[in-house]
Amino acid sequence: MSLAAGAAAVAALAGAGTAAAARDFGSPVKTLFWTAAITPCDKNLKFDPGAFRDVLAWFKHQGADGIVVLGTSGEYPSFSVAERKLIAETALKDKLGMNIIVGPGTPNFPETLELAQHAQDHGADGLLVIPPFYYPDPPTEGLVRYYSMLFDQVRIPINLYHIPGNSHVKISHDLIRALMHYPNLAGIKDSTGDPAGYAAFVAAFPELNMRSGTGNNLEIALEHGMGAILMEGNVFTKQCADVFTAYRAKQDYKPALARLRAAEASMREAGIYSFGPMKYALSVQMGAPQFYQRPPHADATDQQKTMLRAALDQMKNLA
């Protein structure tokens, strides 16, 4: 039996009630903007809950619809299970009206399930689950079993995390089809930055929220009514939010998108999407003490700090 046929058989066995269940996206609409939030550490490299609460309040004030906690930008592999629970609890204790998605992924199933159920129990709106990593290119059948075990034990919406440059594991169309009978399969985050690949995802699964994880694919996402989870949202929160606000108001979002890309370009040479420079720039914007990241990520250099301050001043003046 082919994988596609097997998936169809599983869906049929799930029963008419499950098959007909409404898809649960975890949000009232799909076209929302989530910031892929950083996780602030103090100078001793300890997670700083107070700083994190301030960061989330900043994102809310700047217009973010939601936050992804403990994604790649949140350095999830750098924290222990106990720390990850504390980070999630800090975000979920007061969601500030934002949609909060938590990343529970690990290379093993027991810890992934533990973190997923913890997020569910503390009020997460959804999960972003990277496939089990380290072993590259596992068979699709193995991934179907892994995710099915999670879906069978978690009720809240689950999004598959497609970032093969980091995980070395692809989220394939066959995998998604094999999981479609779960009504809490909400969609994916595609962080490849490949326009053709992302467009193929969107075309194949219009009923899901096939979120773009990169700013270069925002036009494709919005033209098909999809959302986005963006690392760019840490430093360019308002610019990202303006794009989605214009779209939802049925206005021309292209001028706002051009402003976003111009702001990004002004800081690209300073390494804005490396963890040290990105956290430094956000702390300067907020007027907060410097946020730090754990090794192997490095601090912003003095030269980068100078460049970033100049670019931030320019961006503030243009606003």
Phi and psi in degrees as a GROMACS rama.xvg file:
@    title "Ramachandran Plot"
@    xaxis  label "Phi"
@    yaxis  label "Psi"
@TYPE xy
-72.2147  161.698  SER-2
-60.6048  -42.1857  LEU-3
-62.6232  -42.0844  ALA-4
-65.7815  -38.7325  ALA-5
-62.3825  -40.7702  GLY-6
-63.1757  -40.6843  ALA-7
-63.8335  -38.9168  ALA-8
-65.5573  -41.7491  ALA-9
-61.0601  -43.3476  VAL-10
-60.9669  -41.4915  ALA-11
-64.4019  -40.7722  ALA-12
-68.1728  -22.6987  LEU-13
-65.2852  -19.049  ALA-14
97.1999  153.089  GLY-15
-63.9574  -33.9895  ALA-16
-63.6907  -45.3413  GLY-17
-66.7793  -42.5556  THR-18
-61.828  -32.0439  ALA-19
-90.3248  -4.19351  ALA-20
-62.3051  145.545  ALA-21
-68.2157  140.863  ALA-22
-67.0635  131.741  ARG-23
-104.947  106.737  ASP-24
-86.6496  -16.8828  PHE-25
82.27  4.48237  GLY-26
-149.785  153.237  SER-27
-68.1085  -28.7841  PRO-28
-134.84  162  VAL-29
-86.2909  -31.8315  LYS-30
-84.9784  66.7397  THR-31
-110.749  161.877  LEU-32
-114.143  116.785  PHE-33
-104.743  132.727  TRP-34
-81.8123  128.628  THR-35
-79.4367  88.8694  ALA-36
-70.7604  143.844  ALA-37
-72.5191  162.388  ILE-38
-114.752  108.961  THR-39
-76.3411  133.071  PRO-40
-113.404  154.458  CYS-41
-82.902  -176.926  ASP-42
-66.607  -15.8993  LYS-43
-93.3089  9.03731  ASN-44
68.112  25.7353  LEU-45
-97.1106  140.959  LYS-46
-55.803  134.374  PHE-47
-110.455  96.3889  ASP-48
-60.6578  -39.537  PRO-49
-63.2  -43.1491  GLY-50
-63.5003  -37.127  ALA-51
-66.3168  -40.5227  PHE-52
-61.6758  -39.6133  ARG-53
-65.7171  -39.4875  ASP-54
-61.9354  -45.7758  VAL-55
-65.0999  -38.4343  LEU-56
-64.4811  -36.9249  ALA-57
-62.3345  -47.0633  TRP-58
-59.7168  -42.4891  PHE-59
-61.2685  -46.2819  LYS-60
-62.3505  -32.2417  HIS-61
-84.9356  -4.39474  GLN-62
108.359  8.04751  GLY-63
-64.7607  139.236  ALA-64
-80.0701  -30.2955  ASP-65
-159.28  176.982  GLY-66
-136.625  138.802  ILE-67
-102.546  121.068  VAL-68
-98.4019  133.044  VAL-69
64.2447  42.9262  LEU-70
-91.6288  -159.813  GLY-71
-61.866  -44.6491  THR-72
-63.7133  -24.6669  SER-73
-87.2949  5.30415  GLY-74
57.0031  40.4053  GLU-75
-55.4755  -34.0098  TYR-76
-70.1581  -12.3393  PRO-77
-87.076  -1.72855  SER-78
-120.522  147.812  PHE-79
-73.0757  168.514  SER-80
-59.3806  -44.4532  VAL-81
-62.3038  -41.8289  ALA-82
-65.2704  -40.2807  GLU-83
-63.7222  -35.7623  ARG-84
-64.6632  -43.2514  LYS-85
-63.6261  -41.8773  LEU-86
-61.9735  -46.2703  ILE-87
-62.9553  -43.667  ALA-88
-61.9617  -37.9867  GLU-89
-61.3443  -42.4553  THR-90
-71.8166  -37.1427  ALA-91
-85.8845  -15.6907  LEU-92
-63.8615  -37.5828  LYS-93
-140.78  99.5688  ASP-94
-78.2637  -8.28524  LYS-95
57.8243  25.899  LEU-96
79.3367  6.98281  GLY-97
-95.2172  157.331  MET-98
-85.1736  121.007  ASN-99
-112.698  119.264  ILE-100
-109.6  136.226  ILE-101
-114.695  140.648  VAL-102
-95.5988  110.918  GLY-103
-101.891  5.93945  PRO-104
-67.7389  141.714  GLY-105
-141.894  174.178  THR-106
-73.6403  -9.14462  PRO-107
-125.064  153.057  ASN-108
-71.7258  -44.3283  PHE-109
-57.1583  -43.0052  PRO-110
-72.4644  -35.6309  GLU-111
-61.2606  -45.825  THR-112
-63.3626  -43.0308  LEU-113
-58.987  -45.3267  GLU-114
-71.9966  -34.8749  LEU-115
-65.2541  -45.9805  ALA-116
-68.408  -33.6967  GLN-117
-62.376  -46.397  HIS-118
-61.6285  -43.2056  ALA-119
-59.4873  -45.895  GLN-120
-66.8079  -22.563  ASP-121
-102.114  11.7808  HIS-122
95.5555  18.9036  GLY-123
-62.3003  145.232  ALA-124
-82.5332  -15.7984  ASP-125
-178.778  177.489  GLY-126
-126.897  149.636  LEU-127
-120.481  109.301  LEU-128
-115.358  110.669  VAL-129
-71.7648  146.577  ILE-130
-67.1554  158.872  PRO-131
-59.5547  124.754  PRO-132
-109.72  172.287  PHE-133
106.846  -54.6472  TYR-134
-82.7339  112.229  TYR-135
-74.2737  145.128  PRO-136
49.8083  56.5927  ASP-137
-67.2267  160.704  PRO-138
-65.5581  147.995  PRO-139
-58.6213  -37.7423  THR-140
-58.4663  -38.4681  GLU-141
-67.1921  -38.4372  GLY-142
-68.9992  -37.6568  LEU-143
-59.5709  -43.8267  VAL-144
-65.552  -42.7999  ARG-145
-59.508  -52.905  TYR-146
-68.3284  -34.9549  TYR-147
-62.7205  -39.5911  SER-148
-59.4734  -36.3795  MET-149
-72.2447  -47.7681  LEU-150
-59.5234  -34.2644  PHE-151
-69.3568  -16.2435  ASP-152
-122.142  2.49851  GLN-153
-130.516  134.802  VAL-154
-94.4917  -31.052  ARG-155
-74.7925  162.642  ILE-156
-59.2378  139.751  PRO-157
-120.235  131.122  ILE-158
-113.307  135.666  ASN-159
-85.5876  140.488  LEU-160
-106.173  109.566  TYR-161
-99.0179  97.326  HIS-162
-143.279  64.3061  ILE-163
-63.6906  -20.3632  PRO-164
-63.3814  -26.8903  GLY-165
-100.696  -45.8303  ASN-166
-82.8549  -23.8022  SER-167
61.2249  25.2697  HIS-168
-135.159  123.979  VAL-169
-89.8177  144.628  LYS-170
-91.8314  109.41  ILE-171
-94.6832  163.445  SER-172
-61.7637  -38.1967  HIS-173
-63.5357  -38.8015  ASP-174
-62.7003  -46.9146  LEU-175
-61.2515  -44.9416  ILE-176
-59.9878  -37.388  ARG-177
-70.0244  -15.8032  ALA-178
-108.294  1.65522  LEU-179
-63.919  -21.5718  MET-180
-73.6579  -9.85024  HIS-181
-83.8119  117.524  TYR-182
-67.4262  -17.1383  PRO-183
-96.338  14.87  ASN-184
-75.8946  106.14  LEU-185
-87.6907  -33.8566  ALA-186
157.974  -147.748  GLY-187
-139.363  169.812  ILE-188
-118.358  120.704  LYS-189
-102.159  109.064  ASP-190
-107.243  20.7921  SER-191
-75.0757  -29.6895  THR-192
76.6141  8.89365  GLY-193
-90.2859  109.794  ASP-194
-59.9947  -42.2193  PRO-195
-65.8084  -43.4154  ALA-196
-65.2013  -41.5754  GLY-197
-66.8525  -42.6626  TYR-198
-60.2197  -35.2505  ALA-199
-67.511  -40.0018  ALA-200
-59.1303  -48.0722  PHE-201
-62.304  -42.3983  VAL-202
-67.205  -36.1638  ALA-203
-78.4  -27.7842  ALA-204
-133.645  62.6661  PHE-205
-65.5377  -20.3481  PRO-206
-80.564  -9.94774  GLU-207
-101.513  172.186  LEU-208
-98.1088  95.0619  ASN-209
-89.8323  81.5296  MET-210
-71.1259  139.037  ARG-211
-79.0125  137.465  SER-212
-103.79  7.77615  GLY-213
-138.921  144.443  THR-214
-67.6536  -24.9595  GLY-215
-68.2606  -16.997  ASN-216
-104.252  16.8431  ASN-217
-64.1512  -37.4757  LEU-218
-60.283  -44.0841  GLU-219
-61.3613  -44.64  ILE-220
-59.9955  -51.3949  ALA-221
-69.9605  -36.6588  LEU-222
-67.1172  -14.06  GLU-223
-117.486  14.8555  HIS-224
71.1429  31.7918  GLY-225
-106.458  161.861  MET-226
-94.3607  -171.471  GLY-227
-150.905  144.731  ALA-228
-119.868  113.452  ILE-229
-125.629  126.993  LEU-230
-59.761  -34.4008  MET-231
-55.0772  -25.3576  GLU-232
-66.1957  -13.3438  GLY-233
-69.1069  -48.4681  ASN-234
-99.5225  -27.8942  VAL-235
-113.925  45.1752  PHE-236
-59.0755  -51.8278  THR-237
-64.3275  -40.1467  LYS-238
-63.4671  -41.7459  GLN-239
-64.0431  -45.7617  CYS-240
-60.7973  -37.5814  ALA-241
-61.96  -34.9473  ASP-242
-62.6339  -46.6601  VAL-243
-74.0047  -34.3467  PHE-244
-61.8766  -44.215  THR-245
-63.734  -42.8246  ALA-246
-61.2056  -47.0704  TYR-247
-70.1065  -22.4368  ARG-248
-85.5259  5.56112  ALA-249
60.2685  34.2355  LYS-250
-102.955  172.187  GLN-251
-73.5903  113.028  ASP-252
-87.8435  -6.57629  TYR-253
-63.2654  -39.6765  LYS-254
-60.8267  -40.6501  PRO-255
-65.0796  -38.262  ALA-256
-65.4518  -38.0143  LEU-257
-64.2226  -38.6479  ALA-258
-65.7872  -40.0272  ARG-259
-59.3934  -48.1727  LEU-260
-69.1696  -32.1266  ARG-261
-67.2468  -40.2802  ALA-262
-64.5339  -43.0722  ALA-263
-60.5606  -45.2039  GLU-264
-60.273  -32.7131  ALA-265
-68.5039  -17.9327  SER-266
-117.154  -0.197307  MET-267
-62.3009  -40.4075  ARG-268
-65.2237  -25.2038  GLU-269
-85.0247  5.15187  ALA-270
74.004  40.1296  GLY-271
-59.7545  -23.9177  ILE-272
-99.6797  15.7877  TYR-273
-90.4119  152.209  SER-274
-62.5394  -45.2676  PHE-275
-60.4101  -54.9461  GLY-276
-60.9051  -39.566  PRO-277
-63.9282  -45.1606  MET-278
-68.239  -37.1878  LYS-279
-63.1671  -46.8216  TYR-280
-60.873  -41.5788  ALA-281
-64.4841  -42.1733  LEU-282
-63.79  -37.0657  SER-283
-65.1733  -45.3823  VAL-284
-55.5232  -42.1663  GLN-285
-81.4069  -12.2532  MET-286
68.4309  33.0779  GLY-287
-108.987  162.405  ALA-288
-58.0138  153.684  PRO-289
-59.8922  135.573  GLN-290
-89.0152  140.962  PHE-291
-117.022  163.977  TYR-292
-126.6  158.146  GLN-293
-85.1248  151.008  ARG-294
-57.9053  148.499  PRO-295
-87.1966  5.07331  PRO-296
-76.5819  140.358  HIS-297
-100.965  157.565  ALA-298
-69.8677  158.964  ASP-299
-64.3705  139.212  ALA-300
-76.3993  165.841  THR-301
-59.252  -38.8417  ASP-302
-65.061  -43.4725  GLN-303
-62.5923  -40.3693  GLN-304
-61.7469  -42.1821  LYS-305
-63.0798  -44.628  THR-306
-64.3581  -40.6705  MET-307
-68.4232  -41.0645  LEU-308
-61.9652  -41.0096  ARG-309
-64.2463  -43.275  ALA-310
-66.5114  -37.9828  ALA-311
-66.6549  -38.428  LEU-312
-62.6509  -41.8713  ASP-313
-64.6843  -43.0677  GLN-314
-64.5844  -38.8685  MET-315
-65.2118  -40.515  LYS-316
-66.5196  -38.3315  ASN-317
-66.9699  -35.6293  LEU-318
